[in-house]
Amino acid sequence: MLAFSPAAQRMFGFKARDIIGENISLLMPSPHAKNHDGYLDKYLTTGKKNIIGIGREVTARKKNGTLFPVELSVGTLTRRGERLFTGFLRDLTTHRISENQIADLQNELIQLARHSAMGELATTLAHELNQPLTAIANYTLATRKLVADMQSDEQAKTALDFLDKSAGQAQRAGEIIRSIRTFVKHHENKFRWENLEDAVCEAVKIASIGTGNCPIDVQINKQAPVPDICMDRIQIQQVVINLVRNAVDAVRTQEGAHAINIKISRHGTRSVIVRVLDNGPGITLEVEKRLFEPFNTSKPDGVGVGLAISKTIITSHNGDIRGRNRKKRGAEFYFILPIDSKAEEISS
């Protein structure tokens, strides 16, 4: 090193007198420190630029050994026949802290929206659980009476049948509780290869809780098999639940038959698409203008964060989400996901 500016001294903790004359690799962590001279030799020999003239983010090392992110841009010049290199660095530590804080807040908001969605389902969820639990109690009491008065094989057969039905109802209640608990609990973002059809079907079951009070024909149409995709299963289920619950609320306001159709299919060669169609009143012009903006809602008691959160989730999957009115009646929301959007992250 031939020069070391005051700003560089503050950044790295070295005094200029202690560092001038040393190899620049002193400011780098392994393995870059070991390979640096080779990089320069390769450039001087071949002229092929690896970092020269190209800004990039790298990791630097302070005097005390602390590693920190910097944005590095390297220039080159010739002075008196000698090739010189100049490095310009910008400390990104504060920037990274801010990015991490934003990511944490975003995750908390997604979690809050998930709890909010379950809060809206609380009343209907209680009703759904009450049915199988009441059935269990009735079957058990009836079985107890049969066993007490048992006088024939036919009564024994009936008692066993009641016990089987009790077990079935208990299993049904357990499945409802298990699916809700899995969906609501806090989890780290996990991108894995998942079966999209299974994830969507499971989410639709949760979103359909309580629709028995207002008969709605909810259909899932799988238009040819789709491949597994790299995704965060819980977050994609959150999007599906948001869209299906919005469709449920929309069709409930209309007279006549209520229908929701969920379609899953390939979209080109490297993507899949999930569409949620309803025969409700459609999207009003006022709402359509700010469709995915937060606090934009047509529901009297709605908060208006569901679609905004859904857009955040789909964007983090490198996908796209849209909404529009159907030609005849109702609305259609759909999202497109690339099959391998996060494959590099889980393989690294």
C-alpha positions in Angstrom: 0.0 0.0 0.0 1.4 3.4 -1.0 -1.4 5.6 0.6 -4.0 5.2 3.3 -6.5 8.0 3.7 -7.8 9.3 7.1 -11.2 7.8 6.3 -9.6 4.5 5.7 -7.7 4.8 9.1 -11.0 5.4 10.9 -12.7 2.5 9.0 -10.0 -0.1 9.6 -8.3 1.1 12.9 -4.8 1.2 11.4 -2.6 4.2 11.4 -1.2 5.2 8.0 2.4 4.8 9.3 1.7 1.2 10.4 0.0 0.1 7.1 1.8 1.8 4.3 4.2 -0.6 2.7 2.2 -3.6 3.8 0.3 -6.0 1.4 -3.4 -5.0 0.9 -4.3 -8.6 1.8 -3.9 -7.5 5.4 -7.3 -5.9 5.1 -9.0 -9.1 3.8 -10.3 -12.3 5.4 -9.4 -15.7 4.2 -9.4 -17.1 1.5 -9.3 -13.8 -0.4 -6.2 -12.6 1.5 -4.3 -15.7 0.3 -5.5 -15.4 -3.3 -5.3 -11.7 -3.8 -1.8 -11.5 -5.3 -2.9 -14.2 -7.8 -5.9 -12.2 -8.8 -3.7 -9.2 -9.6 -1.2 -11.3 -11.5 -4.0 -12.8 -13.5 -5.3 -9.3 -14.4 -1.8 -8.0 -15.3 -1.1 -11.1 -17.5 -4.5 -11.5 -19.2 -6.2 -8.1 -18.9 -9.3 -9.9 -17.8 -11.2 -7.9 -15.2 -12.5 -9.6 -12.1 -13.2 -6.6 -9.9 -11.3 -3.8 -11.7 -13.8 -1.1 -12.7 -16.7 -3.1 -11.3 -18.3 -2.2 -8.0 -19.2 -5.1 -5.7 -19.9 -6.0 -2.1 -17.1 -7.8 -0.3 -16.0 -8.5 3.3 -13.2 -6.5 4.9 -11.2 -7.0 8.1 -10.4 -4.4 10.7 -7.2 -4.3 12.7 -8.8 -6.1 15.6 -10.0 -8.9 13.4 -13.6 -7.8 13.1 -15.2 -8.6 9.7 -17.6 -6.1 8.1 -19.3 -5.6 4.8 -18.0 -2.9 2.4 -18.8 -1.8 -1.1 -15.6 -1.8 -3.1 -14.7 -0.1 -6.4 -11.2 -0.5 -7.8 -9.7 1.8 -10.4 -6.3 1.6 -12.2 -3.9 4.2 -13.5 -0.4 4.4 -14.8 2.1 6.9 -13.3 5.7 7.2 -14.6 5.3 3.7 -16.3 4.1 2.1 -13.1 0.7 0.5 -12.8 -1.2 1.6 -9.7 -4.5 0.5 -8.2 -6.9 2.7 -6.2 -9.6 1.2 -4.0 -12.7 3.2 -2.9 -14.6 1.6 0.0 -17.9 2.3 1.7 -18.7 0.8 5.0 -22.1 -1.0 4.7 -22.4 -2.1 8.4 -25.1 0.5 9.2 -26.9 -0.3 6.0 -26.9 -4.0 6.8 -28.3 -3.4 10.3 -31.1 -1.3 8.8 -31.8 -4.0 6.2 -32.0 -6.7 9.0 -34.3 -4.5 11.1 -36.6 -4.0 8.1 -36.6 -7.7 7.5 -37.4 -8.4 11.1 -40.3 -5.9 11.1 -41.6 -7.4 7.9 -41.6 -10.9 9.4 -43.3 -9.6 12.5 -46.0 -7.9 10.3 -46.5 -11.2 8.4 -46.9 -13.0 11.7 -49.3 -10.4 12.9 -51.4 -10.7 9.8 -51.4 -14.5 10.3 -52.8 -14.1 13.8 -55.3 -11.5 12.5 -56.6 -14.0 9.9 -57.0 -16.6 12.6 -58.7 -14.0 14.9 -61.4 -13.5 12.2 -61.9 -17.3 12.1 -62.1 -17.6 15.9 -65.9 -17.7 16.2 -66.4 -20.1 13.3 -63.5 -22.2 14.5 -65.2 -22.6 17.9 -68.3 -23.7 16.1 -66.4 -26.2 14.0 -64.7 -27.7 17.0 -67.9 -27.8 19.0 -69.6 -30.1 16.5 -67.1 -33.0 16.7 -66.6 -32.6 20.5 -70.4 -32.6 21.1 -70.6 -35.7 18.8 -67.9 -37.4 20.8 -69.7 -36.7 24.1 -73.1 -38.0 22.7 -71.5 -41.2 21.2 -69.7 -41.9 24.4 -72.8 -41.5 26.6 -74.8 -43.7 24.2 -72.1 -46.3 24.3 -72.0 -46.3 28.1 -75.8 -46.8 28.2 -75.6 -49.6 25.6 -72.8 -51.4 27.5 -74.7 -51.1 30.8 -77.9 -52.6 29.2 -76.1 -55.0 26.8 -78.1 -58.2 26.3 -77.3 -59.1 22.7 -74.5 -59.3 20.0 -76.4 -56.6 18.1 -76.1 -54.2 20.9 -72.4 -54.9 21.2 -72.0 -54.2 17.5 -73.8 -50.9 17.9 -71.7 -50.0 20.8 -68.5 -50.7 18.9 -69.9 -48.6 16.0 -70.5 -45.7 18.3 -66.9 -45.9 19.6 -65.5 -45.9 16.1 -67.6 -42.8 15.3 -66.3 -41.1 18.5 -62.7 -41.8 17.5 -63.4 -40.4 14.0 -64.8 -37.2 15.5 -61.9 -36.8 17.9 -59.5 -37.2 15.0 -61.4 -34.6 13.0 -61.1 -32.1 15.9 -57.5 -32.9 16.3 -56.8 -32.3 12.6 -58.5 -28.9 12.8 -56.4 -27.9 15.9 -53.2 -29.2 14.4 -53.6 -27.4 11.1 -54.4 -24.1 12.9 -51.5 -24.5 15.4 -49.0 -25.2 12.5 -50.2 -22.1 10.6 -50.2 -19.7 13.5 -47.0 -20.5 15.3 -44.0 -18.3 14.7 -41.4 -19.9 12.4 -38.2 -18.9 10.7 -38.5 -18.4 6.9 -37.8 -21.8 5.4 -37.5 -22.3 1.7 -37.8 -26.0 0.8 -38.9 -28.0 -2.1 -42.6 -28.5 -1.4 -45.7 -30.0 -3.1 -47.7 -26.9 -4.0 -51.0 -28.8 -4.5 -50.8 -30.3 -1.0 -50.0 -26.9 0.5 -52.9 -25.2 -1.3 -55.4 -27.9 -0.4 -54.4 -27.7 3.3 -54.8 -23.9 3.3 -58.2 -24.1 1.5 -59.4 -26.4 4.3 -58.4 -23.8 6.9 -59.9 -21.0 5.0 -63.2 -22.9 4.5 -63.8 -23.3 8.2 -67.2 -22.0 9.1 -68.6 -21.8 5.5 -71.1 -24.5 6.4 -73.3 -21.7 7.9 -73.6 -20.2 4.4 -73.3 -23.0 1.8 -70.4 -22.2 -0.5 -69.3 -24.5 -3.3 -65.5 -24.4 -2.9 -63.7 -26.5 -5.6 -60.0 -27.1 -6.2 -59.2 -27.8 -9.9 -55.8 -29.3 -10.6 -55.2 -28.7 -14.3 -52.5 -31.4 -14.9 -49.8 -32.2 -12.3 -47.5 -29.4 -11.3 -43.9 -30.0 -10.1 -42.7 -29.3 -6.6 -41.5 -25.7 -6.1 -38.9 -24.1 -3.8 -41.0 -22.0 -1.3 -41.9 -21.2 2.3 -44.9 -23.4 2.7 -46.5 -21.5 5.6 -46.2 -18.2 3.9 -47.7 -19.4 0.6 -50.5 -21.0 2.7 -51.0 -17.6 4.3 -51.5 -16.0 0.8 -54.0 -18.7 -0.2 -56.0 -18.3 3.1 -56.1 -14.5 2.5 -57.4 -14.9 -1.0 -59.9 -17.6 -0.2 -61.3 -15.8 2.9 -61.7 -12.6 0.8 -63.6 -14.7 -1.8 -65.8 -16.2 1.0 -66.6 -12.8 2.4 -67.4 -11.5 -1.2 -69.8 -14.3 -2.2 -71.6 -14.1 1.1 -72.9 -10.7 0.2 -74.7 -12.1 -2.9 -78.0 -13.9 -3.3 -78.1 -17.2 -5.2 -75.5 -19.9 -5.6 -72.1 -19.1 -4.0 -69.1 -20.6 -5.7 -65.3 -20.3 -5.3 -62.9 -22.1 -7.7 -59.2 -22.6 -7.0 -57.1 -23.6 -10.0 -53.5 -24.8 -9.9 -51.6 -25.3 -13.1 -48.3 -24.8 -14.9 -47.5 -21.3 -16.2 -45.0 -21.6 -19.0 -42.0 -24.0 -18.5 -40.5 -22.5 -15.3 -43.5 -21.3 -13.3 -46.8 -22.3 -11.7 -50.0 -20.3 -11.2 -52.6 -20.5 -8.5 -55.9 -18.7 -9.3 -58.8 -18.0 -6.9 -62.1 -17.2 -8.7 -65.4 -16.2 -7.1 -68.9 -15.2 -8.3 -69.2 -12.3 -5.9 -69.8 -8.6 -6.7 -66.2 -8.1 -8.0 -63.7 -5.3 -7.2 -64.9 -1.8 -6.9 -63.1 0.9 -8.8 -62.0 2.7 -5.6 -60.4 -0.5 -4.2 -58.9 -1.5 -7.5 -56.8 1.6 -7.7 -55.0 0.7 -4.5 -55.5 -3.0 -4.5 -52.3 -4.2 -2.8 -51.7 -1.1 -0.7 -52.0 -1.5 3.1 -55.2 -0.3 4.8 -57.1 -0.5 1.6 -60.3 -2.5 2.2 -64.0 -2.7 1.3 -64.9 -4.7 4.4 -66.7 -2.7 7.1 -64.6 -4.3 9.8 -61.5 -5.1 7.7 -58.0 -3.9 8.5 -56.8 -3.9 4.9 -53.4 -5.6 5.3 -54.1 -9.1 3.9 -53.4 -8.3 0.3 -50.5 -6.1 1.1 -48.9 -8.9 3.1 -49.7 -11.3 0.3 -47.8 -9.1 -2.1 -44.8 -8.9 0.2 -44.7 -12.7 0.5 -45.1 -13.4 -3.2 -42.5 -10.8 -4.0 -40.0 -12.4 -1.6 -40.6 -15.6 -3.6 -39.7 -13.7 -6.8 -43.2 -14.1 -8.0 -46.1 -11.9 -9.0 -49.7 -11.4 -7.7 -52.6 -9.7 -9.4 -56.3 -9.1 -9.0 -59.0 -8.3 -11.6 -62.7 -8.5 -12.3 -64.0 -11.4 -14.3 -65.9 -10.7 -17.5 -69.3 -11.8 -16.4 -69.4 -11.7 -12.6 -67.0 -11.9 -9.7 -63.3 -11.4 -9.2 -60.1 -13.4 -9.9 -56.9 -13.2 -7.9 -53.9 -15.1 -8.9 -50.2 -15.5 -8.1 -47.4 -16.9 -10.1 -44.3 -18.5 -8.6 -41.1 -19.6 -10.3 -40.3 -23.2 -9.6 -36.8 -22.7 -8.4 -36.8 -19.1 -7.1 -34.9 -19.9 -3.9 -33.1 -23.1 -4.9 -29.7 -21.6 -4.7 -30.3 -20.5 -1.1 -31.2 -23.9 0.2 -28.4 -25.6 -1.7 -25.7 -23.3 -0.4 
